[in-house]
Amino acid sequence: MTEITTYYLEQTSRDAICRKPPVEGFVVLEAKVKQYQYNRFFYESVGADWEWNDKLKWSDTEWKQYAERESLHLFVGYFQGSPAGYFELERQNEGAIEISYFGLMPAFIGKGLGGFLLTSALENAWQMKETNRVWVHTCSLDHPGALQNYQSRGMRIYHQETSKQ
């Protein structure tokens, strides 16, 4: 059995963002035309090395229902024109925004893009109407630098739990 620790992090003030400066040639844009195939592409490509497998068996209908909801927003980071990473922001009840997925494509890991991508995720979340909390969860199966990136951008752990799988 493998022991997995899940960390829940939050930010309750826009002023808490510790920004990472932009990287030349790297832009982050919202995919305003919802296409479930794009969400699926990023989920499969980014998550392959990190055991993201809960949605791998989803049908096109399930992906469409998930990705094309009004409450879900997909943002894509492009480096020199190539898709380099993404994040999804999901509006929840009472002003909470979840960073539901976040990550870089394998070819772009270690290039210094993750800090700015997360800065962009936090800034975009706080720009959404009536936001009073941004939160995310990560686990020990994720990239070894993920937890540090969240904390370095001003998020704090509010809960953690360990399980065996």
ABEGO torsion letter per residue (X at the ends): XBBBBBBBBBBABAAABBBBBBBBGBBBBBBABBBAAAAAAAAAAAAAAAGBAAAAABBAAAAAAAAABAABBBBBBBBGGBBABBBBBBBBBGGBBBBABBEBBAAABGAGAAAAAAAAAAAAAAABBGBABBBBBBBAABBAAAAAAAAAAGBBBABBBBBBX
